[in-house]
Amino acid sequence: MDIEFSKWFPVASTSDLPYRHIFQAQLLGREYAIWRADDGHVNIWENRCLHRGVRLSIGINEGSELKCQYHGWRYANRTAGCTYIPAHPADAPARTICNNTYQSQEKYGMIWTCETPDGTVPEIEGFGSYTVLRPIPINSSYKTIENFLTNVGIPKHQFVKSKSTVAWQFKLESGTQISFFIQPQNNNISILRGIYSLHIEGAEKIKILKHYNSIMVEIRDKLEKQDSPQLPDLEPKISQVSDQLSKIPVYGNQNQRFHLRVTVTEKVRISDNIIKLKLKSIKEQLPTFHAGAHIDIQLQNGLIRQYSLTNGPGETDHYCIAVKIEKNGGGGSKTIGENIAIGDVIAISSPHNSFPLLRNSKHTIFVAGGIGITPLLSMAKALHSMKLSFEFHYFTQSQDLSAFQNEIYKLGKNTNTYIDLTIDQTLSKIEKILETPSPLNKVYVCGPGEMIENTIKIGNDSGWNESNLRYEYFKNNNKIDNDSTFQIELARSAISLNVPSGKSILEVLTENGIKLESSCEQGACGTCKVSVLEGDINHQDVYLNSSEKRKGKVILTCVSRAKSDRLILDI
C-alpha cells in the first residue's frame, strides 16, 4: 500500500468517545485503543496490554487511568506508563513499562492520528461550521476509493480540488460543500467519512443526513462491484515497547544529567510559608510517576534540591511541587521564593521513588507533619481514586493551615487536621492513632525528623511490625563521622579501592568511573543503596530501619562507612 505515513487520518468520530468509553479503531493494519480522559485529553494507544497482550479496548476507562480487564494492570493518561500491577502490589512498576502511544488531534468532529506526524491536520476551506456524516465501511482499498472520488466523483456534484491533502471536496447545487475522508483500515477495507458544510438541527438535519448517507452508500456499492484485485491484508509490525527511558544515563550528582526541561506555568503562595509550583514540559510528555515520587531540581544558582510530587492520578500533563520557605535553610527554598518566576525554564530529573506506596494493605494510615504532607497527598489521592481504605492525619501550624485544605477536603471524610498542638499533645494523638496494630495495615509518616522518630517509637511500643511502619526523611540530621579510612572491594568488577578520611564511598566510586545512581547524598532517600557481601557497617543514614541496619546487608554509600578494615560490595 503506497501511503504516506506522515499523513493524518481520521480514526474515530468525536461521538465515538462518550464519557468513560474506550473505542477500538484500526489504521494501516494497526489496532488502537482510543479513550478520552476526564481532563479532555484523547489517548491513542496500541491496543494491547503489555502483560498478556489482551485488547485494552475491552478494559475500563477510569477517567485518569485505563485498567486492563484481564489482570488489572493500570496505565496512566497521556504517558501510557504502567502505574500498578495487582500481582505485585508492594512494588512500583518500572518507568520503562510503557505502552506505545500515537499523537491525536480532534478536528472537524473526528479524531485524527498519524504514524510519523508532520505538522497538523490541514485546514479545509468552507467548513467553519459543519455536520458530521455517518461513516461507511467499504470493502475496497484506499487508492481505489481515492481514484473513484477524484476521477468518477458524485453525479450532479462538482469536484473541487482541495488544498488539503486529506480531503476530497464537492460543491453542491445549493452552494454548500461536502468533504470526504478515507480511513484505510488495511489493504482491503477502508472507512469513508464525511462532513457537510452547514451545522443543522431538527427535522432538516435528518433529511439531509439521509440524503448524503444514501450517496455514501451508493459510492460503497459501486466500489464493491468493481472487479479490482484483492490485496493481502497488511501484517502490522508490532513495535517494541519504547526503551528510551531505560537508556537515560545514570550519574552521581557531580555529573547528573537533568535531561528534562520544564517551564513554570504557575507560582502561588498557598500559605505564609509555602509556595506551590506547577511545571510543564517544553516539548515532550513528562515521564510516568508513582505516588511518593520526587524530582531533583537544578536551580539557577547551581543548587540541587529534591521535592516530592503532589500530583494525583490523571495529572500527567504537569508536575506539582510545594516548597516551604526556610529562613535558615541552605538557600534552595529562598531561591525558589525570590528568583523563580512564571515562564522560567528549569532543568529537572525524571521522578525517583524511594518512598513507594504499597497497595497491598487492608487499611492505610497516613501521618503527615508540616510540609511532610507532600508525598502523602499523592499517595492518598491514588488510594482515593481506587476506593481503597485509608485515613489521613495532618499536623500543622495555623500559618500553614490553608495550604492544603482544598486537597485534603477532596480525599473524603476519613481525614483529620490538628492545628498548633504542643509536642506532648502531638505524641498523645499519634498514640491514639496507632493504638490498634494490625499486620494487614500499614502506616506512612513524613514530616520533621523528631516527629518521624517518635512515630516509629510509638508504633514499635504499640506492637506494630517494623516493616509496616514506612517513613521518609527530608534530610539527615545525624552528625556524620567521616574520619575513618578503609578498603572497598567490588565483587562483580574485581576492583579494590581505598576510601580515605573525608571522602564518602560514593565519591570514591564516582572518581574511579563507577556510575552509581544517587540523589540527596545525605542518607535520606536510599537511592545510592548497594548490597554488602562482607564487612561491618557504620550506618549513618536515616533511610534504613533498625532491622535492616542490624542485618548489615546493605549500605547507603553517600554517608555510611565501614567499621571493619574492608567492605565487599556487590558492584
N, C-alpha and C positions, 0 to 999 in steps of 0.2 A: 504494500500500500504506500503510494508516493504522497505522503502528507508531511507538512512542516510541523515538527514537534515544538516549535516556538509559537505556534498559532493557538489562540484562545478558542475553546469550545464550550458551549453550554452543556451541563451535565444534569441539571435539575431545574425545576421551576421554583420560585420562591414559595409558592403554595405547597410544595412537596415537603417543606420543613416546618410543620406546626410545632407547637410547644412540646419540648422534651421528646421529639421523634428522631429516629435515625433512618436515613434514606439510602438505599442501595442503588448505585449507578455503575455504569461501565463506559469506558472510553479507551479506544485503541487497544482493546483486549485486556485492559486492566480494570479490576473491580475496586470501587471506592465505597467507603462508609462516610456519608455526609451528614453532619449534625450541627445544629445551631445551639451554642451555649447560652446560658442566661444573660451573659453580658453582650449578646448580639453577634459575637464572632462566629463565622461559619467555618467549621473544620472539614477538610477533605483529607482523609487518611486511606492508606492501603487497607483493604477490607479483610484484615486477618489479625487475630490475637497472636502476640509473639510467643505464647506458651504452646498451644496446640494447633494454631492455625485456624481456629474457629472464626466464622464471619463475625466481625464486630457489629455489622448491621442488624444482627438479631440480639444485640446487647441492650443495655439500659442507659439512656441519656439522663444523668442525674443533675444536669444543669451546669456543673463545673467540672465534672469528670464523666468519662464513659466507662461503664462496667461490663466486662465480658460475662456472658451468661454461663459459660462452662465452668470455670474455676474461680471466677470473681476477681480476676486481675483488673486494676483500675488504671486509667490513663488520663493525664491532665489536659484540660482545654489548652489549645494553641500549641503546646510543645509536643503532645502525644507521648510524653515521658511517663513511664510506669511509676505510680505513686504508692501502690500497695499490692502485696501478694499474700492472700489469705493463708497459704500453706507455710509462709514464713512471717508470721505477724510480728515477730520480735526483730526483724531486720528491715532497714530502709533499702528499697531496691537501688541498684547502681544506676547512676545517671546515664549510662550507656544503653540501658534498656529503654529504647525509644522507637516508636513506630515511624514509618515513612510518611511524611506529610507533603501536601501539594498546595500551592497558592490558590486562593479563592478570591473572586470578585463577584459582587452582586450588582447586576445592571440589567435594565430592560425586563425586570420581573423574572430573571433567571440567575442561576448560579453558574459561574464560569471557572474553568481551570485550564492549566497548561503544564505540559511536561517540563519544558525549559523556557520559562517566561521571558518574553522580550517586550517590554513596555506593558501597556494595559489594554483592556478591551476597547477596541476602536469606537469612536463616536459615530453614530448613524444619523444623518441629517433627516429632519422632518418628524422626529419621534420625541418631541418634548413631552407629549402625553401619549399614552398607548394602552391597548388592551392585549393581554397575553392570550394566545390561542392554544387550544389543546394539542399537546404533542402527539404525533402519529408515528408508530414504529413501521419501518419499511424493510422488507427483505431484499435489500439492494446495497451496493457499495457506495461509499462517499463520492467517488469520481463519477459514477453513473448518475447519481442524483444531481451532482454539480453540473454535469453536461446537459442534463434534461432541463434544469432551471434556466441555464444560460442560452441554450440553442432552441429548445421547444417552447418553454415558457408556459403561461397560462392564457387560454383563449380569452380575447376581449380585454386583456390587461397588458399594458405596455411595460416591457422590461426596462428598468433603469439601471445603468451600470453604476454601482455604488463605489464610493471612495474607500469604503470599508472592505477589508479582506475576509470578513466573516459573514457578510450578509448578501442575499440576493433580493433586490427590491423591485417591486412592480407598482406602477402608477395606476390607480383605479379611475373609472369613468367619473366618479364623484369628486376627483381631485385629491383624495386621500391616498395613502400608500399602505402596502403590506410588505413586510420584510421576513424572509425565511432564513433559518439557520440549520446547519446539519451537525448532528452529534454522531460520529462514527463509532458505534459500539465495538464492532470488529470488522473483518473484511466483507462480511455478507449481510450484516444487519446495521441499520442506521436509524436514527430518530429525527424526524423533521419537526422543527419547532418554528413558531412564527409569532409576530406581533402586528397589530393593526394600529395605525397612526392616530387613533382617537381614543380617548377614555370615555367609555359609555356605560350606562347603568340601566336597570329596569328591563322592560319588555323589548326595547330596541336592541339591547345588548344580546339577548337570547337569539333574536332574529339574525343579527349579524354574525354571531359566533357559529350558528348553524350553517349559514351560507359559506363561510370560509372553512369550516370544518369539512363541508362537502367537497370543496375544492382540493383540500389536502388529501382527502380520501381518494379523489379522482387521480391525483398525482401518484399516490401509492399504487392504485390498481393498474395504471398504465405502466409504471416502472416494473412491477412484479410480473407483468405479462411479457416483458421483453425477454428474448432468449439470450441473455447475457451469461457468459460462463461463470460458474460458481467458483470462487477462490477459496482456498483452505482457510480455516479460521486462524486468526492471529494466535500465536503462542507467546503470551507475555513473559518477558524475562522478570522473574521475581527478584527484585533488587535486594541486596543485603541491607540489614538494619545499619544505619549510619554509625560509624565508629569514630567520628570526628572528635567527640568529647573524650574518648579514651586515649586519643593521641596528644592531648594537651600535655606539654612537658611539665614535670614536677621539679621544683627547685626549693632550696631553702630561701628564707626571706631576703638574704643578701642579693639573690638573683631572681626573685619571684616574678613571674610574668603575670601582670594584671591585664589579661587579654580582652576583657570586656570594657566597652566604653558606654557609659550611660550619661544621660543629661538629667539635671534636677528639674522636674516639672512642677514640684510643689514643695514649699517650705513653710510650715505652720508651727507657731508656738502654741502647743496644746495645753501647757500649764506654765507656771512661773519659771520652772527649771527644765522643761522637756520640749525638744523640738522634733517634729516629725518631718522626714524627708521621703518624697516619692521619686523613685528613679526609673527612667525608661530607657531602653536600649536605643542607640542611634540608628543601628542598621538591622542586626539580626535578632531573631527571637531569643529572649533570655532563657538560660537553661532551666530545666525542671528542678524544683527544690522540694524538700520534705520538711514536715513540721519539726521545729527545733534547730533548723539550719542557721548559719550565719555567713556573712560575706566579709572579706578583707577589703578595706578601702585605702587607697593610696592618696593621701591629702596633698594639697599644693605645696605645703612646706616640707614634704618628704616623709612625714609621719605615716605609719601604717597602723590602722585600728580595725578591730573586729566588732561588728554589730549584728545582732540577731534579726532575722526577718520576722515581721509580724503578720505577713500575708496569711490569708486563709485559702482553702481550696477554690480554684477558679480564678484567683487573682494572679494570672500568669502573664499579663502584659506589662507588669512592672514589679519592682521590689519596694517594700516599705520598711523603713527602719525608724526607731525612736532613739534620740540621743539626749542623755541627761547632761546638762552643762555643769561641769565640775570646776569650781573656782580654784581648787588646789590640785587639779589633775595635771597630767603630763602635756596638755596643750591640744590634744586631739579634739575634744568637745568644744574648746574655745575657738579653734579654727573653723569648725563647722558652724558654730553660732555666729561668728563675726565675719568670716570671709567667704563662705559659700553662699551663692545666690541662685535664684531661679534662672535656668538657662546655662549654668555652668556645666562643663563636661568633666566627669570624674572617671578614673580608672579603678575597676573593681575586679575581684576574683570571681570564679564560679562559686556557688554555695558549697560550704563544708558542713558536715553534720557529725559532731562529736557528742550530741545530746539527743539521740533519736527517740521518737515516740514509739513505744511498743504497744501494739493494739491487741495484745492477747490477754488483757486484763478483764475481769468481770466488772470492775469498777475502778476508776482512776481518780486520785485526789491530787489537785494542784495547789501548791502553797507558794505564793508569789510575794516578794518584798520589794517595794520601790520599783526601780527600772528593771528588776529581775522578772517583771511580768512579761517582757517582750517575747522570749521563746515560748513561754507557757501559753500566751494568747494564741499563737499559731497552732499549737497542739490542741487546745480546747476547741478552736474553730474546726479542726479536722474531725474530732470526735463528735462534735455537734452536727456536722453535715452527714455523718454516718449513723446518727441516732444511737451512739454508744454511751453507756452510763459514765458520768463523771460529776465531780463537784469542784468548784473554783473558789479559793480563798485568797483575797488580796489585802495585804497590809501596806498602808500608805500614809503619807503626811497630808494635811489639809491643803497645802500649797500645790500638791500634785494631784489632788482628788479628781479634777475634771479631765485629766489627760486621757484616760482610757474608759471612762464611764459608758460612752456610747457603744463601744465594742463589747464591754462586759455585759451590758444590757441585752445585746443580741444573742448571748450564749444561753439565755433561758433563766429558769428560776433557781437552779442549783448554784447560785453564786453569792458570795458574801464579801463585803468590803469593810475593813476595820481601819479606823482613822485615828491618828495621833495617840496610839497606845504606848504605854511605857514598856520597857524591856520585860518586866515581870508580867504585865498584862498580856503581852505578845506570847510569851512562853506558856502562860496558862491557856490561852486559846489554842495554841498548837497541840498541847497535851490533850485537850478535849477533842480536837480534830482527829488525832491519831490513837485515841484510846481503845479502838477495837481493831486489832491487827487481823489481817486475812492473807493467806498465801495466794489467793486469787486476785488480790488487788495490788495496785502499785501507787507509789507516792512520787511526785515530781516537785522538787523545790528549787527555786532560784531567787537570789537576792543578795544582800550583804553577806560577807563571809561568815560573820558571827551568827547570823540567823541560820545559815545553812548548817553550820556545825552543831548548833543547838537542836535543830530539827532532826538531824541524824541521830544525835544522842537520845533525844526523846523517843524517836522511833525504835531504836535498839532497846532502850529500857522498857518500852511498852510491849516488846515481843515481836516486832516486825522483822522479817527476813531482810538481812542487809542488802541482798541483791534486788529487793523490791523498793528500796529507797534510792531514788535516782536524783542526781543533782548536777548543777553546772555553776562553777565559779566564774565570775567575770575577770578576776585577777587573783594572783597568788600572793598572799600577804606573808608567807613564810620567809624568814631570813635565810637566804641561800648561801651555803658554805661551799666555795669552790677552790679551797686551798689544797685539796688532795691531788696527788699525781698517781696515775695507774695506767695499765695497758689494756687495750681492747683488741680482740681477735674477731675478725669477720668470718664466720664459719663457711658461708657459701662463696665468699670472694677470695678466700685464702690470703687475707691481708691482715697484718698486725700494725697497730698504730699506738703511739703514746699520747695520752691526754695529760697535758701539763696543768699546773696550777693556773687558775684564772681563765681557763677555756672550758667550754662545755663539750660533751661528746658530739653534739650536733655540729658545732663549729669545726671541730677536727674533721668530721666526716665531710663536710662541705669543702673545706680547704683541700682535701685529698680527692675531690671529684666524685664523692659518693652522694648521689642525689637522693635526698630523703625529704618527703613532704613535711612541711611544718606550717604553723600559723601564728599562735600567740607568742611562742618562745618564752613563756614564763610558767609552764607546768600546769596550765588550767584547762586546755582544750583537748589534749590527748592525741593530737594529730601526728606528732613525731614518735609515737609509741612503737617499740620494737620488742621482739621476744628475746629473752636471755636464756642461754643454754647452760651456762655455768658461771658461778661467782656470786658474791654477796653484794646487795644493792643498798645504797644510801638514798632512800626515797625522799625527795624534797618537793614533790608536786602536790597539788590539791585535786587531781583528777581521779586517781585510783582510790578505791575504798580500802579499808583496813585489811579485809580478807585478801584482796589482790596483792597488797603490799607484803603480807605475811608469806604468801606463796612464793614471791620473788621470781616470777616467770616473765615479767615484762618491766620495761623501764621507759620513762619519758626522757629522751636524750637531751632535751633542752636545759634541764635543771638538775636531774638526778645524777648521781655519781656512784663510784664503787667503794665499798668498804674493804674489799679484798684487793690484792695486788693486780688482779686480772678479771676481766669480764669477757665471756664468749657470747657474741651477739649473732642472732640468726639473720644475717645480712649477706 
